Amino acid sequence: MGNSARLPAAGEEVKLGEDEFIVSKTDIKGRIRYVNRAFMRVSGYAEPEVMGKPHNIIRHPDMPRGIFRLLWKTILTGEECFACVKNRTKSGGYYWVMANVTADRDLEGNIKGFFSVRRRVPDALIAYFEDLYGRMRAAEARAGGSAAPDAGLRVLEQEIRERGFDSYETFVLGIQA
Ligand SMILES: Cc1cc2nc3c(=O)[nH]c(=O)nc-3n(C[C@H](O)[C@H](O)[C@H](O)COP(=O)(O)O)c2cc1C
């Protein structure tokens, strides 16, 4: 359609529709093998621009490293992972998603890649996650280097306990603003 007037300016939020699902599929290393139309609409990337690229192509700098440490640790064991993620669009905007990442297996049951299906995050929760992830990033910056992701995860674990949840999964699915 090429309507550049509808592209978000840098730093602007793109909202997912109520019934819109963003889907992508990767190989075992997290390189993109499939994206759906909603992925293209929201991220601003056309299919050939992302095909074969590492999924961190849409990583937003506001995301703490600890969340991705937890994500990979969970999915490589074959378990599904739910995560609340802020992503970056091609033009420098952003969008929040609640992601469900699951293993894609071959006929023998070996993991050959992963699927992610994402829906919108309720508006009321976005400010909460901005704040929580900001506190995680601050702890990661203080710890520095390879100690950073675990320092972020300690902030997350404390938050989960204080809010009365027993895991990141029950927390992201159950937290109310
Ligand atoms: C199926 C799947 C979907 C993913 N989706 C995203 C995503 O939407 N945004 C994102 O930043 N990382 C996503 N990741 C995680 C990235 O692979 C990567 O770990 C993350 O962007 C952090 O980048 P880094 O490891 O280079 O620091 C996904 C991984 C998999 C396996």
The ligand as a Gaussian input file, in Angstrom:
#p B3LYP/6-31G(d) Opt

LIG

0 1
 C       10.266000     -18.275000      18.645000
 C       11.044000     -17.129000      19.263000
 C       10.490000     -15.867000      19.260000
 C       11.184000     -14.772000      19.793000
 N       10.585000     -13.552000      19.749000
 C       11.282000     -12.473000      20.197000
 C       10.707000     -11.179000      20.114000
 O        9.568000     -10.988000      19.682000
 N       11.460000     -10.137000      20.551000
 C       12.716000     -10.286000      21.063000
 O       13.351000      -9.285000      21.427000
 N       13.262000     -11.513000      21.175000
 C       12.582000     -12.597000      20.757000
 N       13.142000     -13.845000      20.870000
 C       14.426000     -13.969000      21.601000
 C       15.618000     -13.668000      20.724000
 O       16.022000     -14.881000      20.116000
 C       16.815000     -13.106000      21.563000
 O       17.188000     -14.010000      22.567000
 C       16.477000     -11.753000      22.209000
 O       16.020000     -10.827000      21.268000
 C       17.681000     -11.158000      22.944000
 O       18.698000     -10.890000      22.057000
 P       20.167000     -11.262000      22.426000
 O       20.133000     -12.728000      22.813000
 O       20.982000     -10.971000      21.219000
 O       20.504000     -10.371000      23.587000
 C       12.472000     -14.956000      20.360000
 C       13.033000     -16.239000      20.367000
 C       12.334000     -17.318000      19.836000
 C       12.951000     -18.683000      19.865000

